[in-house]
C-alpha cells in the first residue's frame, strides 16, 4: 500500500505567508533582470542568447498575472470570511 493514500495520515494544513510580498519581490526581480540585460541586446543577439532577455520579460509578465491571482484570492478569502461570520 502507498503510505500517502492508506488513510492513516491526514493532509497538513496549507501554509499561509506573505504571498503578496513574495510575488511582488519575484516579479520585481524578473523585471530588473530584464531591464539590466537590455543594454547588452546586441551582444546577446550576436551570440544567439536573446532568449535570456525574453525569459526575464516573460517571468515579469507571468508575475503580474500571479499578482492579479493572489489579489483576487485574498479578496475572495475576505469575502468568504465576512459571509460566514
C-alpha positions in Angstrom: 0.0 0.0 0.0 1.0 3.5 -0.6 1.9 5.3 2.6 0.2 8.5 1.5 -3.1 7.0 0.5 -3.6 4.4 3.1 -6.0 6.7 5.1 -4.0 6.8 8.3 -2.5 10.2 7.7 -4.3 13.5 7.4 -3.2 16.2 5.0 -1.4 19.1 6.8 -3.0 22.5 6.8 -1.8 24.8 4.0 0.9 27.2 4.9 0.0 30.9 4.7 2.6 33.6 4.5 3.3 36.9 2.9 2.1 35.8 -0.5 1.6 39.2 -1.9 5.1 40.4 -0.9 6.7 37.2 -2.3 5.0 37.6 -5.7 5.9 41.3 -5.8 9.6 40.7 -5.0 9.8 37.9 -7.5 8.1 39.9 -10.2 10.3 42.9 -9.5 13.5 40.7 -9.8 12.4 39.4 -13.2 11.8 43.0 -14.4 15.1 44.2 -13.0 16.9 41.4 -14.8 15.0 42.2 -18.0 16.0 45.9 -17.8 19.6 45.1 -16.8 20.1 43.0 -19.9 18.5 45.3 -22.5 21.7 47.4 -23.0 23.5 44.2 -24.0 20.9 43.2 -26.5 23.4 43.3 -29.4 25.9 41.1 -27.6 23.1 38.6 -26.8 21.9 38.7 -30.4 25.4 38.1 -31.8 25.8 35.0 -29.6 22.3 33.7 -30.1 21.2 34.2 -26.5 18.4 36.7 -26.8 16.1 34.2 -25.2 17.8 35.1 -21.9 16.3 38.6 -22.1 12.9 37.4 -23.2 12.8 34.8 -20.5 13.1 37.6 -17.9 10.4 39.6 -19.7 8.1 36.5 -19.7 8.9 36.0 -16.0 7.9 39.5 -15.2 4.7 39.2 -17.2 3.7 36.0 -15.6 4.5 37.6 -12.2 1.9 40.3 -13.0 -0.7 37.5 -13.7 0.3 35.9 -10.5 -0.1 39.1 -8.6 -3.6 39.5 -10.1 -4.4 36.0 -9.0 -3.1 36.5 -5.4 -5.1 39.7 -5.0 -8.3 38.1 -6.3 -7.7 35.1 -4.0 -7.2 37.4 -0.9 -10.4 39.3 -1.8 -12.3 36.0 -2.1 -11.0 34.8 1.2 -12.0 38.0 2.9 -15.4 37.9 1.3 -15.9 34.3 2.4 -14.8 35.1 5.9 -17.3 38.0 6.2 -20.1 35.9 4.7 -19.6 33.1 7.1 -19.4 35.5 10.1 
